[in-house]
Amino acid sequence: MGAHHSHRAESLSPQERRLHRWMLGAIAPLAVLSLVAMAWMWPDPVSAPDGPGSLAQVAGTVEAIAPEPCAEDLPDEVNGCGTALVRFTDGARAGEQERVPLPNGQGAPELDEGDDVLLIATETPDGTTWAVVDHQRGTQLWILGIAFAVALVAFGRWRGLSALVGLAVTFLVLVLFVVPAILGGDPPLVVAIVGAAVIALTVLYLTHGVSPSTSVAVVGTLVALALTGALSALAVSAMHLTGVTDDLSTALGQSYAVNLEGLLLAGIVIGSLGVLDDVTVTQAATVAEIARANPDYRGRDLYRAGARVGRSHIASVVNTIVLAYAGSSLPLLILIVANSEPLGGVLTDQIVAQEIVRSLVATLGLVAAVPVTTALAAIGTRGRW
């Protein structure tokens, strides 16, 4: 791997080395600024506001099920009437058994003997009552995660391994910085831009190596991120979107005093980053390969050739973005169609308008990323237009 990078560095033309120095000169202050901002806003664990939280869950295993005939029809029947004998597997009562009512209702877990489940306790005037609320999924998730990692490394080798490290960095930045900082009261949009910048600066170099093309992609990504943040703020303000669209967002705002409008903006920025780096890396690498294949091409020739590839890429990525948001909002779309509401009223409803803004602003950021990255790569590679 080291020999590969050394050989790659030796094969760079003087203009490519100059381009790399220019890009690193632009990236270095941005990286310092991002790290300083992250350190400044780094959340203090004790400063996060206290919320009601969720009830503590205790793990258990279903030992036996004792069904009983129902006195009347149950709405949303899942397990029917009766009880389940559950043995606690952790907590203060580990090893003890408790008989609990079979759960019913929409979304209730369907129980069978041997199932690993989660229970919660509720204090009542008659004492403590237990209820099964969900299945345990830790083992299955670990198996799926290991299969994902093995497949990625087996196919991508060193590049796959670096992608896994980049994924871990992204997860850590989101969990350790972005979410706690928003809970701590920092402006969500600023937190998201700083977090996204740190992710881009770290993950792109980890995944694609230190090269002129990667540096161009980093600059293009940061420029497009800033533009996406500005456009999202303008669109949300102009349309008077509040970010309050369901019971979950309402509870989040009331319990933790989170700025939900800012949270909407933060979601747009974070959500667009994953597609942005794909587009910018592709454009930078495309221009570099075209330049090597056509030494006589000037900057404008490289830009035109790269832009043609970018247009095709954008056309497919736009469809990807829309389908991703449509897939996550499928229950909402079904409900809208079932109610047979007029199309005009549906599109201007805050819930739908919010998803439209997400899609369109992210797309505008992508569209801007293509010419910016392509132009930087073309001019930097040739040094003349």
C-alpha positions in Angstrom: 0.0 0.0 0.0 2.8 2.4 0.9 4.7 1.5 -2.3 1.6 2.1 -4.3 1.2 5.6 -2.8 4.9 6.3 -3.3 4.8 5.3 -6.9 1.6 7.3 -7.4 3.3 10.4 -5.9 6.3 10.0 -8.2 4.0 9.8 -11.3 2.4 13.2 -10.6 3.2 15.9 -13.1 4.6 19.3 -11.9 1.1 20.8 -12.6 -0.6 18.1 -10.5 1.8 18.7 -7.6 1.2 22.4 -7.9 -2.6 21.7 -7.9 -2.2 19.6 -4.8 -0.3 22.4 -3.0 -3.0 24.9 -3.9 -5.8 22.7 -2.7 -4.0 21.8 0.5 -3.4 25.5 1.1 -7.1 26.1 0.8 -8.1 23.1 2.9 -5.7 23.6 5.8 -7.4 26.8 7.2 -10.8 25.3 6.6 -9.7 22.1 8.5 -8.3 24.2 11.4 -11.4 26.4 11.5 -13.7 23.2 11.6 -11.6 21.6 14.4 -11.6 24.8 16.4 -15.3 25.2 16.0 -15.9 21.6 17.0 -13.7 22.0 20.1 -15.5 25.2 20.9 -18.9 23.6 20.7 -17.9 20.2 22.1 -20.8 19.2 24.3 -20.4 19.0 28.1 -22.0 15.8 29.2 -23.4 17.4 32.4 -24.8 20.4 30.5 -27.3 18.4 28.4 -30.9 19.2 29.5 -32.7 16.4 31.4 -35.7 15.0 29.6 -38.3 12.4 30.6 -36.4 9.7 28.7 -37.8 6.3 28.2 -38.5 3.6 30.8 -35.6 1.3 31.6 -35.9 -1.9 29.6 -34.9 -5.3 31.0 -34.0 -8.4 29.0 -35.8 -11.7 29.3 -36.6 -15.0 27.6 -40.1 -16.4 27.0 -40.2 -19.7 28.8 -43.9 -20.7 28.1 -47.1 -19.2 26.8 -50.5 -19.9 28.3 -53.3 -18.8 25.9 -56.8 -18.2 27.2 -60.1 -17.7 25.4 -60.9 -14.0 25.0 -64.1 -12.6 26.7 -64.5 -10.2 23.8 -62.9 -9.4 20.5 -59.6 -7.6 20.8 -58.8 -4.7 18.5 -55.5 -5.3 16.6 -55.2 -8.7 18.1 -51.6 -10.1 17.8 -51.1 -12.8 20.4 -54.7 -13.2 21.7 -55.5 -13.5 25.4 -53.5 -15.2 28.0 -50.1 -14.8 29.7 -46.4 -15.5 29.0 -43.9 -16.9 31.5 -40.7 -14.8 31.1 -37.4 -15.4 32.8 -35.3 -12.3 33.4 -31.8 -12.5 32.0 -30.3 -9.3 33.3 -30.9 -6.6 36.0 -31.6 -7.1 39.7 -34.1 -10.0 39.0 -31.8 -12.0 36.7 -32.8 -15.7 36.9 -36.3 -15.0 38.3 -39.5 -15.6 36.5 -42.6 -13.4 36.0 -45.9 -14.0 34.3 -46.9 -11.2 32.1 -50.0 -10.5 29.9 -49.6 -11.3 26.2 -49.1 -8.0 24.3 -51.7 -6.9 21.7 -52.3 -3.8 19.6 -50.7 -2.4 16.4 -47.0 -3.0 16.5 -47.0 -5.4 19.4 -44.3 -8.1 19.3 -45.6 -11.6 18.3 -44.3 -14.0 20.9 -43.2 -17.6 20.8 -41.5 -19.8 23.3 -37.7 -19.2 23.4 -38.0 -15.6 22.1 -35.6 -13.1 23.6 -37.6 -10.0 24.6 -37.5 -6.7 26.3 -39.7 -5.8 29.2 -40.6 -2.6 31.1 -42.0 -2.2 34.6 -44.8 0.2 35.5 -45.6 1.2 39.1 -49.4 1.0 39.9 -51.3 1.2 43.2 -51.5 -2.6 43.1 -47.7 -2.9 42.8 -45.3 -3.4 39.9 -46.6 -4.7 36.6 -44.4 -5.9 33.8 -45.1 -5.8 30.0 -43.3 -7.2 27.0 -42.6 -4.3 24.6 -40.2 -5.6 22.0 -37.8 -8.4 20.8 -34.1 -8.3 21.3 -32.2 -7.9 18.0 -28.6 -7.5 19.2 -27.4 -10.8 17.9 -29.0 -10.5 14.5 -27.6 -7.0 14.1 -24.1 -8.2 14.9 -24.4 -11.0 12.4 -25.6 -8.6 9.7 -22.9 -6.0 10.5 -20.1 -8.7 10.4 -21.4 -10.0 7.1 -21.4 -6.4 5.7 -17.8 -5.8 6.9 -16.5 -9.1 5.5 -18.2 -8.5 2.1 -16.8 -5.0 1.9 -13.3 -5.9 2.8 -13.3 -9.1 0.6 -14.4 -7.1 -2.4 -12.7 -3.7 -1.7 -9.6 -5.0 0.1 -7.6 -2.0 1.4 -10.2 0.4 0.0 -13.0 -1.5 1.6 -11.1 -1.4 5.0 -10.5 2.3 4.7 -14.2 2.7 3.9 -15.1 0.9 7.1 -12.8 3.2 9.1 -14.4 6.2 7.4 -17.9 4.8 8.3 -16.7 4.5 12.0 -15.5 8.1 11.9 -18.8 9.3 10.6 -20.7 7.4 13.3 -18.5 8.8 16.0 -18.8 12.4 14.9 -22.6 12.1 14.7 -23.0 10.3 18.1 -20.3 12.1 20.1 -20.5 15.6 18.7 -23.5 16.4 16.4 -26.3 14.9 18.5 -25.0 15.9 22.0 -24.2 19.4 20.8 -27.7 19.9 19.4 -29.2 18.5 22.7 -26.9 20.9 24.5 -28.5 23.9 22.8 -26.0 24.8 20.1 -27.5 26.0 16.7 -28.3 22.8 14.8 -27.4 24.2 11.4 -23.9 25.4 12.6 -23.3 22.1 14.3 -24.3 20.1 11.2 -22.0 22.2 8.9 -19.1 21.8 11.3 -19.7 18.1 11.8 -20.2 17.5 8.0 -17.0 19.4 7.3 -15.0 17.3 9.7 -16.5 14.1 8.2 -15.7 15.2 4.7 -12.2 16.2 5.5 -11.5 12.9 7.3 -13.5 10.3 5.4 -12.6 11.4 1.8 -8.8 11.2 2.5 -9.2 7.9 4.4 -11.3 6.3 1.7 -9.6 7.7 -1.4 -6.1 8.5 -0.3 -4.1 11.8 -0.3 -4.0 12.9 -3.9 -4.8 16.0 -6.0 -8.1 14.5 -7.1 -9.2 13.9 -3.5 -8.1 17.4 -2.4 -10.2 18.9 -5.3 -13.1 16.7 -4.2 -12.8 17.9 -0.6 -12.9 21.6 -1.7 -15.8 21.0 -4.0 -17.7 19.2 -1.2 -17.1 21.9 1.3 -18.2 24.6 -1.1 -21.4 22.7 -2.0 -22.1 22.0 1.7 -21.9 25.7 2.5 -24.2 26.5 -0.4 -26.7 23.7 0.6 -26.8 25.1 4.1 -27.5 28.7 2.8 -30.2 27.5 0.4 -31.9 25.3 3.0 -32.0 28.2 5.5 -33.5 30.5 2.8 -36.1 27.9 1.7 -37.2 27.0 5.2 -37.5 30.7 6.2 -39.4 31.6 3.0 -41.9 28.8 3.4 -42.3 29.3 7.1 -41.4 25.6 7.9 -41.2 24.9 11.6 -39.9 21.3 11.6 -42.8 20.2 13.7 -44.6 17.6 11.7 -45.5 14.7 14.0 -45.7 13.7 17.7 -42.1 12.7 17.8 -40.8 16.1 16.7 -43.3 17.8 19.1 -42.1 15.7 22.0 -38.5 16.4 21.1 -39.0 20.1 21.1 -41.0 20.1 24.4 -38.8 17.7 26.3 -35.3 18.9 25.3 -36.0 22.4 24.0 -34.4 21.6 20.6 -34.7 24.2 17.9 -36.8 22.1 15.4 -36.4 24.5 12.5 -32.7 24.3 13.0 -32.9 20.5 13.3 -34.7 20.4 9.9 -31.8 22.4 8.4 -29.2 20.2 10.0 -30.9 17.1 8.6 -30.8 18.5 5.1 -27.1 19.2 5.4 -26.1 15.9 6.9 -28.4 14.0 4.5 -26.9 15.7 1.4 -23.2 15.0 2.4 -23.3 11.3 1.5 -24.3 12.0 -2.1 -22.2 15.1 -2.4 -18.9 13.3 -1.8 -19.9 10.7 -4.3 -20.4 13.3 -7.0 -17.3 15.4 -6.2 -14.9 12.4 -6.1 -16.3 11.1 -9.4 -15.9 14.5 -11.1 -12.3 15.1 -9.8 -11.2 11.6 -10.7 -12.9 11.8 -14.2 -11.1 15.1 -15.0 -7.7 13.6 -13.8 -8.2 10.5 -16.1 -9.2 12.6 -19.1 -6.2 14.8 -18.6 -3.8 11.8 -18.6 -5.5 10.3 -21.6 -5.4 13.6 -23.5 -2.2 15.6 -22.7 -3.1 18.2 -25.4 -6.4 19.1 -23.7 -6.6 22.6 -22.3 -8.6 23.5 -19.2 -11.8 24.3 -21.1 -11.6 20.9 -23.0 -11.2 19.1 -19.7 -14.1 21.0 -18.2 -16.4 20.2 -21.1 -15.6 16.5 -21.1 -15.9 16.3 -17.3 -19.2 18.2 -17.4 -20.7 15.7 -19.8 -20.0 12.9 -17.4 -21.3 15.1 -14.5 -24.6 15.7 -16.3 -25.2 12.0 -16.6 -24.3 11.4 -13.0 -26.5 14.2 -11.7 -29.5 12.8 -13.7 -29.2 9.4 -12.0 -28.4 10.8 -8.6 -31.4 13.1 -8.6 -33.7 10.1 -9.0 -31.8 8.4 -6.2 -32.4 11.3 -3.8 -36.1 11.5 -4.7 -36.6 7.8 -4.3 -34.7 7.7 -1.0 -37.0 10.5 0.5 -40.1 8.9 -1.1 -39.2 5.5 0.5 -38.7 7.0 3.9 -42.0 8.9 3.6 -44.0 6.0 2.0 -46.5 5.7 4.9 -47.2 9.4 4.5 -47.7 9.1 0.7 -50.1 6.2 1.2 -52.1 8.2 3.8 -52.4 11.1 1.4 -53.5 9.0 -1.5 -56.0 7.2 0.7 -57.6 10.5 1.8 -58.0 11.6 -1.8 -56.9 15.2 -1.0 -56.5 17.7 -3.9 -52.9 17.7 -5.2 -52.4 21.4 -4.6 -53.4 21.1 -1.0 -51.2 18.1 -0.5 -48.0 19.7 -1.9 -48.4 22.8 0.2 -49.0 20.9 3.4 -46.1 21.4 5.8 -45.3 17.7 6.1 -45.1 17.2 2.3 -43.5 20.7 1.7 -40.7 19.8 4.1 -39.8 16.6 2.2 -39.9 18.5 -1.1 -37.6 21.1 0.3 -35.2 18.4 1.5 -35.1 16.9 -2.0 -34.8 20.1 -4.0 -32.3 21.8 -1.9 -30.1 18.7 -1.8 -30.4 18.5 -5.6 -29.4 22.1 -6.0 -26.3 21.5 -3.9 -25.4 18.6 -6.1 -25.9 20.5 -9.3 -23.6 23.3 -8.0 -21.0 20.7 -6.9 -20.5 19.4 -10.4 -19.3 22.7 -12.2 -17.4 23.8 -9.1 -15.4 20.6 -8.7 -15.0 20.1 -12.5 -13.7 23.7 -13.0 -11.3 23.4 -10.0 -9.9 20.1 -11.3 -9.7 21.3 -15.0 -7.9 24.6 -14.2 -5.7 23.1 -11.6 -4.6 20.2 -13.8 -3.7 22.3 -16.8 -3.1 25.7 -15.3 -4.6 27.4 -18.3 -8.1 27.7 -19.7 
